[in-house]
Amino acid sequence: MNSLDSKIFIAQTYIGLAEKKGRKSVHIAWSGGKDSTVLLHIIYQMYGNKIPFAVDFGESRLEIPSHTSYIISISKLWKFNVHINSLLTKNDLKAFQTSRDKYFIKEALQNSFEKILQRQIIKENIKAILWGTRIQDFGNNQDSFMIKKNGALYIYPLFHFTELDIWTYIYLHKIPINSIYEKGFRNSNIQPFLPKEITFQRIWFIFVRWYIKIRIKLRFI
């Protein structure tokens, strides 16, 4: 068993722990980004090409069109339904379009996300939520695969994955990737937060893509 296989096995172990809460009580937080999509695919393969848990997507209404298209295409490809939560009200959108204040929109999105999630946990009796977040996203703020929050168990099956692991998994399993990465954007899919200068990031993505493909071909995984 190679290093990536070992990490996948560990991820599956934590997914299995979530399942013990009851499939109807488990939700997957899916952003359409590379990490949460890898998590989704691990679950998809683990359960015989099926997604046995509810899948939630928080929509800001400010996503670039290609991101929304990606969400739809993956849900059709893997045959699962996506529950879409709109994070911003029409008044929030009007206020942002008037002020163009990125701090305002970031705060509004975060506050709305937390409120919607808390209500959903209570209303749907959610016992566990699976997230694609990795340790590199937390920095030094967390050191565990699982935490108790808002009355539910937050589980991070990919906590131990590196970004290189994520891309290796994507190319090994030929997962369709979100076009925002090919354009050079690395994280955000929300238009106001996209960086203007992406030349270096695009070069980085091209390098990583070919580096991983060579490693796969030579079986250095």
Secondary structure in CASP SS format (residue, H / E / C, confidence):
PFRMAT SS
TARGET T0000
AUTHOR 0000-0000-0000
METHOD secondary structure of the structure
MODEL  1
M C 1.00
N C 1.00
S H 1.00
L H 1.00
D H 1.00
S H 1.00
K H 1.00
I H 1.00
F H 1.00
I H 1.00
A H 1.00
Q H 1.00
T H 1.00
Y H 1.00
I H 1.00
G H 1.00
L H 1.00
A H 1.00
E H 1.00
K C 1.00
K C 1.00
G C 1.00
R H 1.00
K H 1.00
S H 1.00
V E 1.00
H E 1.00
I E 1.00
A E 1.00
W C 1.00
S C 1.00
G C 1.00
G C 1.00
K H 1.00
D H 1.00
S H 1.00
T H 1.00
V H 1.00
L H 1.00
L H 1.00
H H 1.00
I H 1.00
I H 1.00
Y H 1.00
Q H 1.00
M H 1.00
Y C 1.00
G C 1.00
N C 1.00
K C 1.00
I C 1.00
P C 1.00
F C 1.00
A E 1.00
V E 1.00
D E 1.00
F E 1.00
G E 1.00
E E 1.00
S C 1.00
R C 1.00
L C 1.00
E E 1.00
I C 1.00
P H 1.00
S H 1.00
H H 1.00
T H 1.00
S H 1.00
Y H 1.00
I H 1.00
I H 1.00
S H 1.00
I H 1.00
S H 1.00
K H 1.00
L H 1.00
W C 1.00
K C 1.00
F C 1.00
N C 1.00
V E 1.00
H E 1.00
I E 1.00
N E 1.00
S E 1.00
L C 1.00
L C 1.00
T C 1.00
K H 1.00
N H 1.00
D H 1.00
L H 1.00
K H 1.00
A H 1.00
F H 1.00
Q H 1.00
T H 1.00
S H 1.00
R C 1.00
D C 1.00
K H 1.00
Y H 1.00
F H 1.00
I H 1.00
K H 1.00
E H 1.00
A H 1.00
L H 1.00
Q H 1.00
N H 1.00
S H 1.00
F H 1.00
E H 1.00
K H 1.00
I H 1.00
L H 1.00
Q H 1.00
R H 1.00
Q H 1.00
I H 1.00
I H 1.00
K H 1.00
E C 1.00
N C 1.00
I C 1.00
K C 1.00
A E 1.00
I E 1.00
L E 1.00
W C 1.00
G C 1.00
T C 1.00
R C 1.00
I H 1.00
Q H 1.00
D H 1.00
F H 1.00
G C 1.00
N C 1.00
N C 1.00
Q C 1.00
D C 1.00
S C 1.00
F C 1.00
M E 1.00
I E 1.00
K E 1.00
K E 1.00
N C 1.00
G C 1.00
A E 1.00
L E 1.00
Y E 1.00
I E 1.00
Y C 1.00
P C 1.00
L C 1.00
F C 1.00
H C 1.00
F C 1.00
T C 1.00
E H 1.00
L H 1.00
D H 1.00
I H 1.00
W H 1.00
T H 1.00
Y H 1.00
I H 1.00
Y H 1.00
L H 1.00
H C 1.00
K C 1.00
I C 1.00
P C 1.00
I C 1.00
N C 1.00
S H 1.00
I H 1.00
Y H 1.00
E H 1.00
K C 1.00
G C 1.00
F C 1.00
R C 1.00
N C 1.00
S C 1.00
N C 1.00
I E 1.00
Q H 1.00
P H 1.00
F H 1.00
L C 1.00
P C 1.00
K C 1.00
E C 1.00
I C 1.00
T H 1.00
F H 1.00
Q H 1.00
R H 1.00
I H 1.00
W H 1.00
F H 1.00
I H 1.00
F H 1.00
V H 1.00
R H 1.00
W H 1.00
Y H 1.00
I H 1.00
K H 1.00
I H 1.00
R H 1.00
I H 1.00
K H 1.00
L C 1.00
R C 1.00
F C 1.00
I C 1.00
END
